[in-house]
Amino acid sequence: MNQTSDQLLPSALPEGTGMDGAAQEGATLEAMVAHQAALEARLAMAMARQQELERQNSYYRSIFDTLPNPLWLMDDNRHLDANPAAIATLGYPDRATLLGSPVDAAQGARAQTLERVRRAQAGETQRFEWAHQPADGTERIGEVIFSPLQLDGRRLVLGSWHDVTQRKLAERRLAERERSFREQSQRLQEVIEGTHTGTWEYNLRTDSLVCNERWAWIVGYGPSELAPLSLSTWRRLAHPGDFRRAMHDVHRCYRQEIEHYRVEMRMRHKAGHWVWIVVRGKVVQWRDDQQPLRMAGTIQDATARKVSEEQLKLAASVFTHASEGIMITDASVRIVSVNEAFSRITGYRQEEVLGRTPGLLKSGLHGADFYAEVWKALREKGEWSGEIWNRHREGHLYAELVNISAVCDEQGQVKNYVALFNDITQQKQHQQQLERSAHYDPLTDLPNRLLLADRLQQAMVRSHRHCDKVAVAYIDLDGFKAVNDRHGHAVGDRLLVILANRMKSLLREGDTLARLGGDEFAVVIVDMVRQHDCVPVLERLLQALADPVAVAGEVLHVSASIGVTLYPLDDVEADQLLRHADQAMYIAKQTGKNRYHIFDIKHTRPSNEPNQTLEALHQALARGEFCLHYQPRVNMRSGQLVGAEALIRWQHPEHGLLLPSAFLPAVEHHAVSVTVGQWVIAQALGQISAWQRQGLDIPVSVNLSARHIQNRDFLPSLKTLLDSHPDVPPQRLELEVMEAHALEDIDYAARMMNACRELGVRFALDDFGTGYTSLAYLRRLPADTLKLDQSFVQAMPSAPGDMAVVEAVHGLAKAFHRRLIAEGVETEWQGEMLLAMGCELAQGYAIGRPMPADELSGWASRWQPCESWRAWAGRSLSPRALPVLLATVEHSAWRDEVEAYLLGRHDLLPTQDPSGGRFATWYAKEGREHFDAHPAFVEIGQRHRKVQRLAAALLAECEQGRRGEARSRVEELRRESEALVGCLREFAWLAA
């Protein structure tokens, strides 16, 4: 305080009071005392305030010092004060060290700290985080606040520290978890995207569905196209039945019966088709009352898998139920799987073969070279197909047609081998039967012409290789016709069998005895060193054939005339050798019979006789005297006209209309036959064109001579003729060549046929069954059609052997996929028998005679197949009907023998009806089993017994010397027999 005491003393006396000095002094003293008292009072008050302030200061100081939160006071540069918590937090040992220390010493970078202090002094509160590490090494994080503070007119800053270490550590942990979650989410998203998985989340309270893009893409939509999504969206897209099944599992999740569900269902794609999806889901959030709140899950497109599964199921079904046997091995050829057909064919169960090699099936019929070829094909081509003989578990052999394929992985390494096979044992047996029927005579069981030609060809090859000789003998029985006429065909057949066995017993194993037909035989004697080595054999044959034969109580006598030619002295082709032997046989017969004659090669010359026919044919061609007649070919079932055969006729000015047999044989081997053949082809093509203009589509077949087809200009000439008729499809022309002519040069014939087929022209083998075609040759010749020779067709109804040939040829045609046409159908019964055996195409007088071209269209419009032929539409002979048909043929042959005996045409008593044994066996067993209640079956039995009784009675009358009475009833026997044949024919049709 700077005031003087005079200023502090109040004026005790007012001016102008007029008091004297003592009074004034007293008053002054009194005033002074009062003033002193006031001063003391004021001092006491000040001291009291000072004490209060000190008390408050102590109070607030104790609060300041005891606050757990660090607090400190700063000016713009120095620490002014701090509580113990701050001193410890700021890292100072004591207050004294802190006071006056620069603020940035504890709070980090000076510039940044001073800037925050400055702003706080300016009235702007500063908040920031400070991570501090005290002496104990632990990290502490605080939230620091610099607050502005006015104290005694000074701008100070109050710093405070709030420890947020735990919160920050928690935040850090949370951030780390969030980062980890984001990384996991990212990886999950990448996995989802990589696996093409759709995701979904369904809120049951809001009925809202949230899906990712992949979910929408699976069903063909963009995400926005389906918004807003809800359960109804799912229901709308889902297959109704699948949706109900899926919701059943969803509600099981709601009821906590299952934790999660998985269902496969179909959803409608935007494009309209169904796609298969796999839906997985679970409840991910529950309400307090344990009711579901949210579900989440995934969907995956399973369409490809489902298709693959279906394919696998189909493959598995095919594997299991396939009729073919299937065997799968690993790369080391150990069996890993087989199907049921494998077990059925081989006899081995699956568990018996797993882990073993296919070698357990080996038959022993194939050598190491065979299997080496199989493995070579598998290595080079990856597959092999062929026929193999294997051994059944029970020990017998069976044939299989097998295809083996190698299955490789992406690197081309073999993983498995797969074999598919069929049991073809029955087919092989049937083929062997067909081959035997085609190569062996049904009566004597000797080789026929076909097999003889093959054996002779082989003998000629061996002769060249070994420089030896071959004898070809042609044998004709003397007196056989008389035996046949006198004693009947049955006795004649038995005589032929006995004589065939006699001759066979005289020959060596390598020699061949064949029956050519009727009473004609041929012998091929091989491995001869000298040309006369065959003489002892020939003499033994003559003696054996001349010895008497006892047949049916009769002693029969025949002899033989034998013609012989020797190869290679007679250096000609096989068929020519047989012709030369035939010529020599006629010389033997003309010179007294019961002898042999050797063909004289030196004195045999081709005929040089001038042939006036050649010139006449040239003139006939020039004058236009030739014409073509056409014999129709039909399908006997349907009545359809399928073509016509062009047959040349000569309108001779003196002799009238001549058939080909009157002039063609003379020129068969001359050049004029080529000219005639060219003319016939040109006329046929012109006629096809004319018919086409009339709206008729009639293929035409033309016969060719051997000389014509062997002519080197044949193919160019044929092409020229085809080019000159561009409107005629080449397929409408068929060229016929005789079976024997085609075999004169099999390789050339095959090449020529193939060349013609490339032009579109088809080929047929004519007179099939009369030549020497082997199955190997037939396979090589690319003929489209086989023409069954008419001799077999016409003899078939009463000759079981000819019927067997027809059946065999039909089987060959079917086996080799060739069309078969029967020639010479002259009766309704012949056609019916052909239809019964499956042969539908035919020509013959019963259908239509050869006619001029302008008559064929009218004939075609009128012709209808007979009723019995139409009845066979859609039918063919069954195995159950074959005995019936055979019995019919054999019965007809037997009836003819009985009639011949009754009428005195021969004296040999006929045997019992051969159909009796065959018929009785069939009737009592198979027939009764299948047809016992059928009226026709009952009638056949009755009629058969009636015919047998009648024939037995008539034969007994003859034996009793009453032949006249028996002859009078021959017509009755024929009527009853024809009635039985009619029933058998009808029943064969019913049984087919």
NUZABA-679502 format. One record per residue (C-alpha): x negated, y, z negated; residue in one letter. Coordinates in steps of 0.25 Angstrom, whole numbers, plus 5000, padded with zeros to 4 digits. Layout:
<rs>
XYZa;...
</rs>
This chain:
<rs>
500050005000m;499450145004n;500450234997q;499950324986t;500450324972s;501050464974d;501850404986q;502250294977l;502750384965l;504150434967p;504450584964s;504950574950a;505450714950l;506150784961p;505750904965e;506351024959g;506750964946t;505951064939g;505450964929m;504151004921d;502850934923g;503050834911a;504350794915a;503850774929q;502650694924e;503550604916g;504450584927a;503350554936t;502850454926l;504150394925e;504250384940a;502850324940m;503250224930v;504550194938a;503750184950h;502750084944q;503850004939a;504350004954a;503049964959l;502949854949e;504249804953a;503949814967r;502649744964l;503349634957a;504249614968m;503049614978a;502349514969m;503649434968a;503749434984r;502349404985q;502549284976q;503749244983e;502949254996l;501849174990e;502849074986r;503549064999q;502149065006n;501748944997s;503148885000y;503048905015y;501648865014r;501948735007s;502948705018i;502048745029f;500948655023d;501848545020t;502648535033l;502248405040p;502348475054n;501048545057p;501148705057l;500048805060w;499948955062l;499149015073m;498949155079d;498449175093d;497149095091n;496949045077r;497648945067h;498149025055l;498748925047d;499248775047a;499948675038n;499248545034p;499948465044a;499548565055a;498048565050i;498048405051a;498748405064t;497848515070l;496648435065g;496048535055y;495448485042p;496048595034d;496748735035r;495448815034a;494948745046t;496248775054l;496448915050l;495849005060g;495448895070s;495848915084p;497248865088v;496748785100d;495748705092a;496848605088a;497848625099q;497048595111g;496648685123a;496448825118r;497048895130a;498348815130q;498448825115t;498248985115l;499248995126e;500248925118r;499949015105v;500049135113r;501349095119r;501849065105a;501349195099q;502149265111a;503449195105g;503449075114e;503548945106t;502548835112q;502848685111r;501848585116f;501348445112e;500048425106w;499348285105a;498348295094h;497348195089q;496948215074p;495748165067a;496348025065d;496448005080g;497947985081t;498648065092e;499648155087r;500648235096i;501348355091g;502348455097e;501748585094v;502548715093i;501848855093f;502948955087s;502749105087p;502749165073l;502649315068q;501949325055l;501549465049d;501749515063g;500749415069r;501149325080r;500749185076l;501049045081v;501548935072l;501148795077g;501948675073s;501648525076w;502748425077h;502148285078d;502848215090v;501748105091t;502747985088q;503748045098r;502748075108k;502147935107l;503547885108a;503747965120e;502447915126r;502947775123r;504247805130l;503547875141a;502647745143e;503847665142r;504547745152e;503347745161r;503247595160s;504747585162f;504647665175r;503547585179e;504347455176q;505547515183s;504647555195q;504147415196r;505547355194l;506047445205q;504847405214e;505247255210v;506747285213i;506347345226e;505347235230g;506347125227t;507547205233h;508347195221t;509547285218g;509847335204t;511147385198w;511647435185e;513147435181y;513747525170n;515047455165l;515547575158r;515447665171t;515647555181d;514447615188s;513447535196l;512047575199v;511247505210c;509947525217n;509747545231e;509347395233r;510647355228w;511447435238a;510447395249w;510747245247i;512147265251v;511847365262g;512147495256y;511447625252g;511547655237p;512447775240s;513347695249e;513847615237l;513947735227a;514647735217p;514347595213l;515147515203s;515647375201l;516647395211s;515547415221t;514947285218w;516347215218r;516547275232r;515247225238l;515247085231a;515846965236h;517146945228p;516846805223g;515346835220d;515746965213f;516746885203r;515646785200r;514646895198a;515646975188m;515846845181h;514346835177d;514346995174v;515446975164h;514746865158r;513546965156c;514647065150y;515046955140r;513546925137q;513746785141e;512546795150i;511346905149e;511246925164h;511946875177y;511446835191r;512446815202v;512346795217e;513346865225m;513746915239r;513947065242m;514447125254r;513347195262h;513647335269k;513547255282a;514647165278g;513947035275h;513746975262w;512346985255v;512046895243w;511446955231i;510946915217v;511447005206v;510847005192r;511247085180g;511447095165k;512047195155v;510947295151v;511747385142q;512847345132w;513847435124r;513847435109d;515047345110d;514247245118q;514947275131q;514147285143p;513747425148l;512747415159r;512347305168m;511147295177a;510547205187g;509947175201t;510447125214i;509647055225q;509947015239d;510046865240a;510546855254t;509346805260a;509146705248r;510546655249k;510346635264v;509046565261s;509746475251e;510846445260e;509846405271q;509146325260l;510446255256k;510746225270l;509346175273a;509446095260a;510846045265s;510246015278v;509045945272f;509945865263t;511045825272h;510345825286a;510445695294s;509045705297e;507945655287g;507145765282i;505745755275m;504945865270i;503445855266t;502445945261d;501145985269a;500445855264s;501645775269v;502245735256r;503745725256i;504345835248v;505845825252s;506745735260v;508245735263n;509345635262e;509245595276a;507745555274f;508145465263s;509245405272r;508345385284i;507145335277t;507745265265g;506845345255y;507345435244r;506845565242q;506145535229e;505445415236e;504745505246v;504445635239l;502945655239g;502645545249r;502245555263t;503145525275p;502145405278g;503045315269l;504045315281l;502945265291k;503445145299s;502045105304g;502545115319l;501745245321h;500245255322g;499345355317a;499345425331d;500845455330f;500745525316y;499545595321a;500345655332e;501445695323v;500445775314w;499745835326k;501145885331a;501445945316l;500146015316r;500146075330e;501646095331k;502246095317g;503245985321e;503345845327w;504645765332s;504745625336g;505145485332e;504545405320i;504845265315w;504845265300n;505045155290r;506245155281h;506145135266r;506744995268e;505744965278g;506444975291h;505945075302l;506745185307y;506545295318a;506645435316e;506645565324l;505845665316v;505445805317n;504345845308i;504045995306s;502846065298a;503346185289v;502246285287c;502146405278d;501846555282e;500346515283q;500646405293g;500346295283q;501146175283v;502046165270k;502946055274n;503345955285y;504845925288v;505245805295a;506745785300l;507045655306f;508245565310n;508345415310d;508445375324i;508345225322t;509745205328q;509445285340q;508145215342k;508845085341q;509945135350h;508845185360q;508145045359q;509544985362q;509745075374l;508345055379e;508544905377r;509944915385s;509244995395a;508044905396h;508544765394y;509544675401d;510744655392p;510944505396l;509544455396t;508944555387d;507844565397l;507244695402p;508044765413n;507544845425r;507244965416l;506344895407l;505744805418l;505344935426a;504644985413d;503944855411r;503544835425l;502944975425q;502144945413q;501644815419a;501144895431m;500444995422v;499744885415r;499344815428s;498644935432h;497944945419r;497544795418h;497344765432c;498344645432d;499544615439k;501044615437v;502144525443a;503544575445v;504544465448a;505944485452y;506844365449i;508244335455d;509044205450l;509444115461d;510844055459g;511244145448f;512444205455k;513044065457a;512944045442v;513544175439n;514744155449d;514944005444r;514744025429h;515044165427g;514244285422h;514144235407a;513444115411v;512644195421g;512244285410d;511844175401r;511044115412l;510244245414l;509944255399v;509344105399i;508544135412l;508044265406a;507544195394n;506844085401r;506144185410m;505744275398k;505144155391s;504244135403l;503644265403l;502544335394r;502744445384e;502244545393g;503044505405d;504444565408t;505744495412l;506844585416a;508244565421r;508544655433l;510044625434g;510944505437g;510044385440d;508744465443e;507544475434f;506144525435a;504844485428v;503644575426v;502344485424i;501144565419v;499644545416d;499444455429m;497944435433v;498244365446r;499444385455q;499844245454h;499944245439d;501344265439c;501644135447v;501744045435p;502744135428v;503544145441l;503643995442e;504043985427r;505144085430l;505644005442l;505643875434q;506343935422a;507444005431l;507643875439a;507843785426d;509343755423p;510043835413v;511243785404a;512343885402v;513643865396a;513543715399g;513143735413e;511743715419v;511443825428l;510343835439h;509643955445v;508343985450s;507544115453a;506944195465s;505744275460i;505044385468g;503744435463v;502744555466t;501444585460l;500944715455y;499944785458p;499844705471l;501244755474d;500844895470d;502144965470v;503045035459e;503844955449a;505144955456d;504544915469q;503844795462l;505244755458l;505744775472r;504644695478h;504844575468a;506344585472d;505944575486q;505044455483a;506244385475m;507144395487y;506044325496i;506044215485a;507544205485k;507544195500q;506444095501t;507243995492g;507444045478k;506843985465n;505444045469r;504644175468y;504044255479h;502944355477i;503144495484f;502244505497d;501544635496i;500744625509k;501844595518h;502844695512t;502944815521r;503944935520p;504944935531s;504545015543n;505844985550e;506345105557p;507545165550n;508645215559q;509345265547t;508345375544l;508545435558e;510045415556a;510045495543l;509245605549h;510245615560q;511445605550a;510845725542l;510645805555a;512145775560r;512745805546g;513245665544e;513045655529f;513945705518c;514145695503l;515245635495h;515345665481y;515745565470q;516245635457p;515745615444r;516645635432v;516745635417n;517645515415m;518145575401r;518545715405s;518745695420g;517745805424q;517045805437l;515545815433v;514945805447g;514845725459a;513745635466e;513445675480a;513445545489l;512945555503i;513745495515r;513445475529w;514545505539q;513945415549h;514545435563p;514645285566e;514745215552h;515545315545g;515345365531l;514145295525l;513745285511l;512345315506p;511945165504s;512145145519a;510945245523f;510245305511l;509445175507p;508745165520a;508145305519v;507945315504e;506445315505h;506345405518h;506245555519a;507645565525v;508145535511s;507545665507v;508345735518t;509645665514v;509445705500g;509145845503q;510445855511w;511245795500v;510745895490i;511046005499a;512445955502q;512745935487a;512246075483l;513146135494g;514346055489q;514146095475i;514146245480s;515446215488a;516046155476w;515646275467q;516346375477r;517546285475q;517446305460g;516946165458l;515746125449d;515245995453i;513845945451p;513345855462v;512345735461s;511445695473v;510645565474n;509245575478l;508345475484s;506945435478a;506245495491r;507045625489h;506645655475i;505245615477q;505145705489n;504145815486r;505045925492d;506245875484f;506145985473l;505946105483p;507046055492s;507946045480l;507646185475k;507946235490t;509246165490l;509646225477l;509246365481d;510046355493s;511346335484h;511146445474p;512546435469d;512346285465v;511846265451p;510746165452p;511346095440q;512446055449r;511545965457l;511145825451e;510145735458l;510145585457e;509045495458v;509045345456m;508445295443e;507445205451a;507045315460h;506745415448a;505845305442l;504945295455e;504145415450d;504645445436i;503745565434d;504045625447y;505545605445a;505545665431a;504745785437r;505745805449m;506945795439m;506345895430n;506045995442a;507545975447c;508046005433r;507246135433e;508046165446l;509346135438g;509646005446v;509945885438r;509545735440f;510245605438a;509645455438l;510545375447d;510845225446d;510345235431f;510245095425g;509745025437t;508345075437g;507145055428y;507245185420t;506645175406s;507045265395l;505645335396a;505945365411y;507345405408l;506745505397r;505845565407r;506845575419l;507545705417p;508845655423a;510145725418d;511045605422t;510945455423l;511945385433k;512345255428l;512245155439d;513645105444q;513244955443s;513344965428f;514545045427v;515344945436q;514844825429a;515044875415m;516544835413p;516144685414s;514644685412a;514244705397p;512744715402g;513144835412d;513944895401m;512744895392a;511844965402v;512945075404v;512945095389e;511445095388a;511245195400v;512345285393h;511545275380g;510245315388l;510945435394a;511445475381k;510045455374a;509345535385f;510445645386h;510745605401r;512045615408r;512645475412l;513545455424i;514045325427a;514145285442e;515145185448g;516345205439v;517345125447e;518445085437t;519145145425e;518545045415w;517145075419q;517345225417g;518045195403e;516845105399m;515945215403l;516745315395l;516745225383a;515245225383m;515145375384g;514845385399c;515745495404e;515145535418l;515445445430a;515645425444q;516245315453g;517445265461y;518345265448a;518145415448i;517945455462g;517345405475r;516245495483p;517045595491m;516845715500p;516545845493a;517845915497d;518645795490e;517945805477l;518645935472s;519945875474g;519545745468w;519045815455a;520445895454s;521145765454r;520345665447w;520645625432q;519945515424p;520745395421c;521445395408e;520545295401s;519345385404w;520045505398r;520345425386a;518845415383w;518745575382a;518045605369g;517745465366r;516545365368s;516245225365l;515945205350s;515145085344p;516445025339r;517045025353a;515744965360l;516144815357p;517444835362v;516944895376l;515944785376l;516944675373a;517744735385t;516644725395v;516244585390e;517744535390h;517844585405s;516644505409a;517144385402w;518444395408r;517844395422d;517044275419e;518344205414v;519144245427e;517944195436a;517944065429y;519444045429l;519444085444l;518343985447g;517344085451r;516344015442h;516343885434d;515643925421l;516643935409l;516644075403p;516144095389t;517044155379q;517344305380d;516044375375p;516844485370s;517544385361g;516344375352g;515944525353r;517444565352f;517744465341a;516644525332t;517044665335w;518544635333y;518344565320a;517344665313k;517144805318e;518444815326g;519344765315r;518544855305e;518844985314h;520144945322f;520844835315d;522144915314a;522144975328h;523144905338p;522244905349a;521244825341f;522244725338v;522744715352e;521244695357i;521144575348g;522444515353q;522044535367r;520644475366h;521144345359r;522244335370k;521244345381v;520244245375q;521344145373r;521844165387l;520444155393a;520144025384a;521443965389a;521143995404l;519743935403l;520243815396a;521243785407e;520143795417c;519343695408e;520543605408q;520643605424g;521743705425r;520943815431r;522143855440g;523043885428e;521943965422a;521744045435r;523144085435s;523044155422r;521744235426v;522544355428e;523144345415e;521844335408l;521344465416r;522644535411r;522344495397e;520944535398s;521144665404e;522144695393a;521044665383l;520044755390v;521144865391g;521244855376c;519744845373l;519544975382r;520645045375e;520045005361f;518645045365a;519245185368w;519945185355l;518645135347a;517745245354a;
</rs>
